[in-house]
């Protein structure tokens, strides 16, 4: 078995972007994306054999700009070591939210 730890955090599916990020409005869905990112970085620092793949640049951007310089430096180190990586690179995971190729391209451009 080969497990790949990665995300698919919806950017505005059942809740708003801010509700997903902060964890508010749990009646619709329990999700607190900011804790996912904080926990991932903490665990990667503690366990050098682990890797993590992140997808949604919208949430990463929100989280990253809230962090102290020490955490930003840790993230940069993890990226350089290949232990924290990004795939897709779009603002969101372009699945059913981007049904047309132009939507997919715009999503990718915004994320990059």
N, C-alpha and C positions, 0 to 999 in steps of 0.2 A: 504494500500500500504506500502511495506517495501522496502526502497532504501538502497543499499549498495554501498557506494562510493569506487571505486577501479580503478585500472589501467589496461590497456592493451596497453602499449607503445611498438610498434614494434621495435625490435632491428635489423634494416637493411632490411626493407621491400621495400619501395620506395626510401629511401635515405640511406646514410651511418649512422652508429651509431653516429658519431660526428655531422652530419647534423641534425639528430633528436634531439640530446642533445642541440645543440646551437641554433637551429631554422634557420640555413642557408638553402639556396636553397628552397625558398618558392614556386618556380614554380611547383615542384612536389607535395608538401603537406605542409600545415602550421602546424608545430609542434615544440615546444620548451620545451623539457622535463625538463630541469633544472628549468624553471619557475614553472612548475607543482609542483615539490617537494618543492621549496622555499615557494610558496604560501600555499601549504597544511600545512606546519609546522607553518607558521604565523597564519593561520586561526584556527588551532587546539589550539594554545596557547591562542588566543582571545576567543575561544568558547569551554569551557571545556565539553560541552555535546556532541560534535562531535567526530566521529571516522573516520579513513581512513585505507584502505587496499591497500598495494602495492605489485606488482608482480615481476617486472623485476629487478633482482639484479645487472645487468650490469649498468643500469642507476643510480640506487641508489648508487652503489659504486663510480661511477664517481662524482656524486654530493656530497656525504658525504666527500670524501677526499679533496674537495675544500672549505669546510666550516670552519669557525672560531670555536674555542673550545666552545663558548657560544651556538652556534647552535647545535653542536654535543651533548652537555649536554641536550639541550631541546629535541632532538630526543630520547636520551636514557630515559629521563623522560617519554615522551609520550609512548614509547614502554613498560616501566614498568607499566604504568597506563592502558595499554591495549587499548589505543586510536590510536596508530599507529601500525599496525600489518602487517606481511608479510604472504602471502599465496603462495603456489607453491615452492618458494625459488630457482627457476631455474635462470640461467643466463638470459633467456628470457622466455616468455610464450611459452611453447612447444605446438604449434598447428600445422598448416601445415608445419612449418619450420623443424619439427622433425618427419618425417613420420614413422620412424622405432624405435622400443623400445630401441635399443642401442643408438640412437641419443637422446632420451628422458632421458636416464640414464646419458649420458655424460653431457647433459645440466644441469641436477639437480646437478651432482657432482661439476661442475664448479661453479654453483651458490652458493652452500653451502660452 
